[in-house]
Amino acid sequence: MKLSASFLVWYCTNHAVSAFSRPSVWASHKSMIASSSPSSLFMSDTFDDDELSKLIGKRDQIKRKKKAPEPEISDDDLLSAPTAGDALDFDKMPEFKTKRTSRAPRKSSSDEKEDKKKEQESAEKFVDFLSEYEDENDFHIPNRIGFTTSAWGDATKGFVEGGKLTKKMKREGKFLAGDLQIAYNTLMESGVPLVETSELYGSNNRKSKLSAQQILARCMEENTDFTPLVTDTFEGSLSKVLANGGVRFGSGSVVKALENSLARLDQSTIELYQVDSALIYLGGKSSLAKGLAQCLDKGHCNYVGVKNMGKNGVKSMVKKMEKQGYTLTSNQFEFSLTNRKAWKSDLIDTCKELGVIPLVRNPLDGGLATGKYTATNPSGGEAGGMAKFKFETLEKLQPLHSVQETVAEKARNRVQREWRDLKDQYRRYGPPPKINTDITTTQVAINYVIAKGAVPLVDITDPKQAEELLGCLGWGLSDEEVDMLDGAASLCGY
């Protein structure tokens, strides 16, 4: 057998780990090599100890490249191994956060815009443009405006219990409970939380749970995002209470009436409770004052007021409430552009001097003060509509209607200029509040009441009326414009 040095290198390279690592195999190979003659073992190369050392070194180099085997650990080694407490100081160990990153599906651009819109809407609240108004007392009314439920549940005023309204019925002013809910939501969300009701409004539908108070209770139940400022009235006159359970007298009847109203409203308390004292009350005004004080003591209401009181009556009632340890908050009466008796008699000024809020019902005088119905347009522009007022009455009001149109145009131009300036001011702070710039004669009539220092309670029966009422917010009449209206109304005999 003849082996060359090159063959021995190849042999050691390929078998060093598997063969030379075992002593028995290495010994047999070594004896074979030793027994071979140098001439037969090497054909052309010589073999000495130096070359063998090189081959062994080559083998060691190859072994180092191989992964070292895992050392075997005995049971004794495990028992003698240091414990975790010996090796580590847990008080000095850093905290490791292993919170997994949350994953969500990627939203489309339309979804992101919708989410952004919802966040913006949820952050928005209604604007009280008259938050700095110098109130008569502690009862602040946002935007100095409210609405009444005087027609709610009353079939004689257009309420329909159910079904669907035809176009003709809508032109006639008919409305459903669903219309009232939409109107209520619109007003609450936009800055008109003051709502006036009474035990008499729609009382004929009380058994069907569709009186004004019961409908209002449903509206409040459906919309819990906003808290209304509910105003209720104790109707004490004899002609009215006969239809409501008999004659009332004394202070106890005042408390009992409010408790019955709270039950229908499904509330434990309301903001303001008023007593109607237009006629003689059995027990006198002192009993009314005492009854109002008891309502306050029981927590049934936060403020108390009166209804249909003249100057002397208000002064007297203020003193009677002071004797009970309370103050009189409001007095409700009629006033409008076409019914200015409360202004001419100084009733509004007297109330404000006494710290009593003048609440005004029927501020549009049944539509006569809107400027919508004129001698040249007796139907108010409604197709197929009937004349609502006599021609003689509308003809008499022509000077006032003409001035209303002029004032509406002047206010429209002025508010548009102010709106442009307001947008520039809000540019660095975000979108400015919405303000109506398409002013109508109806809105002029409503803001006229506000300009005189009173709080109008406007009849609302559908969403369209609610939107028009909101168009009164954010702007007011100038002194010049109020003087123009006063002069025209005086010229017409009002």
Secondary structure, DSSP 8 states (H G I E B T S, - for coil): ----HHHHHHHHHHHIIIIITSHHHHHHHHHHHHHS-HHHH-SSS---HHHHHHHHHHHHHHHHHS--------HHHHHHS--HHHH--GGG----------------HHHHHHHHHHHHHHH-----TTTT---SSS---GGG-EEE-TTTT-GGGTB--SS---HHHHHTT-B-HHHHHHHHHHHHHHT--EEE--TTTTGGGTTTT-SHHHHHHHHHHH--SS--EEEEEEE--HHHHGGGTS--BHHHHHHHHHHHHHHHHT-S-EEEEEEE-SS--BTHHHHHHHHHHHHHHTTSEEEEEEES--HHHHHHHHHHHHHTT----EEEEE-BTTB-HHHHTTHHHHHHHTT-EEEEE-TTGGGGGGS-S-SS-TTTT-TT----S-HHHHHHTHHHHHHHHHHHHHHHHHHHHHHHHHHHHHTTTS-------S--HHHHHHHHHHHTT-EEEEE--SHHHHHHHHTTTT----HHHHHHHHHHHHHTT-
